[in-house]
Amino acid sequence: MSELSIKVTIAGRIYPIMAKAEEEEIVRSAAKSVDDNIKHLQENYAVKDKQDLLAMTALQMAKKLHEQDTKHSESVDTDELDAIEKLIDSML
């Protein structure tokens, strides 16, 4: 598993990042998502400070991640309950 030095651009700045070869596209895609969100905020809101744009982007992405984690947790719980219900039904 070799690591690559890649460069991504976020909010007009270039960042060198070390990433495993198999994760390069994921890192590039994630950086593009962050940069695209910052551009969207710049175009649609009266926020000019890059730090505010980065903070708002981080909050939006953290919210999405939290929602996905919650949905995944709920689906795992539902799957476990279904399995328990089937087990009980088979015992009756």
C-alpha positions, 0 to 999 in steps of 0.5 A: 500500500504505497502512499501518494502525494496529491494536491487538492484545491479548497477555497482557492488554496492548494493543499498537499495531502498524503493518501493511499493509492486506492484512496486517491479518488475518494480524497479528490472527490471529498475535496471537490465536494468541500470546494463546491459547497464553499462556492455555492455558499459564496454565490448564494449568501452574503458571506465573504470571510473564507473562515466563515465559509469553511465553518459553514461547510464543515457544519453542513457536512457534519450534519449530513454525516450525523444524519447518515449515521442515525439512519444506519443505526436505525436500520441496524436496530430494525434488522436486529428486531426483525431477526429476534421477531423471526426467532420468537415466531419460530419458537411459538 
